[in-house]
Amino acid sequence: MTSTQRVPFLKGHGTENDFVIVPDPDGLLDLPAAAVARICDRRAGLGGDGVLRAVRAAAHPEARDQADEAEWFMDYRNGDGSIAEMCGNGVRVFARYLLHAGLAEAGDLAIATRAGVRRVHVAKTGDVTVSMGRAELPEEGVVVTLGGRSWPARNVNMGNPHAVAFVEDLAHAGDLLAVPPFSPAAVYPDGVNIEFVVDRGPRHVAMRVYERGSGETRSCGTGACAVAVAAVRRDGLDPATTGTPVTYTVDVLGGSLKITELPDGTVEMTGPAEIVAEGTFDPSWLAAALA
Ligand SMILES: N[C@@H](CCC[C@H](N)C(=O)O)C(=O)O
């Protein structure tokens, strides 16, 4: 793709976790980390918590092995340009984009991600449900430290790493989420997303999140799943033991998500996903960003 071509973009969000979507069906656009960071810059760029590059799975080396199951690969990047395995809000927005662009029909569709194929149910309007796979819960104890306070946390992997800390008051996270909270590098050599959680009622919690590569965001879908899975175990409701699916409402700063864990350990997430704008990059701005 040459810099003189008009490169399209769309802007979308899910519970105010916002993304710049870059359609690149044939995988021709090399997007270095610095260019992603420029695009996500809220003053000098379009602004976003991350970028979702839409590439045909068959055209991307990291997704070719998923091409039999999924036509499209979500190449997710954090706001600082770093690569992450998975983005739960992103995959709902990605599905909404595929419908919006006429690249998929309403109903069930499969999307390739670095964490594997994710199956999504998307209607013409309304919420989107995604099967997020099974959580991994390594047993090692984790401690999260922020502003001189420490909390024990649960290590949950939803394709990407999370540390879930139940706190007494979300205000304890204060403005300090502007400063990265600390978690042990030995447990998380590639960094970690950190959730601070309080109870709101039976099977109802609220969270704030510090995202690896993006800072504090208004929502994190994989984070909400990690929180629900940790709360399910804390509350003794593990569906593998009870045989009964359990649903938690997880409030985030940008809205609310429903997370269900099934007896087979699969986690499903339901929440909104919206496309809000579309346009094209200024060619000289993009050329400079890509240089
Ligand atoms: N906001 C996302 C998670 C994005 C990736 C994360 N920052 C990471 O580096 O693992 C979500 O909705 O899951």
The ligand as an SDF file (V2000), in Angstrom:
LIG
                    3D

 13 12  0  0  0  0  0  0  0  0999 V2000
   -9.3110   -3.7500   26.3250 N   0  0  0  0  0  0  0  0  0  0  0  0
   -9.1390   -5.0990   25.9790 C   0  0  0  0  0  0  0  0  0  0  0  0
   -7.8250   -5.7190   26.3400 C   0  0  0  0  0  0  0  0  0  0  0  0
   -6.7100   -5.1920   25.4570 C   0  0  0  0  0  0  0  0  0  0  0  0
   -5.3910   -5.8990   25.6170 C   0  0  0  0  0  0  0  0  0  0  0  0
   -4.7150   -5.6310   26.9380 C   0  0  0  0  0  0  0  0  0  0  0  0
   -4.4060   -4.2340   27.1560 N   0  0  0  0  0  0  0  0  0  0  0  0
   -3.4320   -6.4640   26.9970 C   0  0  0  0  0  0  0  0  0  0  0  0
   -2.3500   -5.9330   26.7430 O   0  0  0  0  0  0  0  0  0  0  0  0
   -3.5340   -7.6640   27.2900 O   0  0  0  0  0  0  0  0  0  0  0  0
  -10.3420   -5.9620   26.3140 C   0  0  0  0  0  0  0  0  0  0  0  0
  -11.4690   -5.4330   26.1740 O   0  0  0  0  0  0  0  0  0  0  0  0
  -10.1790   -7.1300   26.6130 O   0  0  0  0  0  0  0  0  0  0  0  0
  1  2  1  0
  2  3  1  0
  2 11  1  0
  3  4  1  0
  4  5  1  0
  5  6  1  0
  6  7  1  0
  6  8  1  0
  8  9  2  0
  8 10  1  0
 11 12  2  0
 11 13  1  0
M  END
$$$$
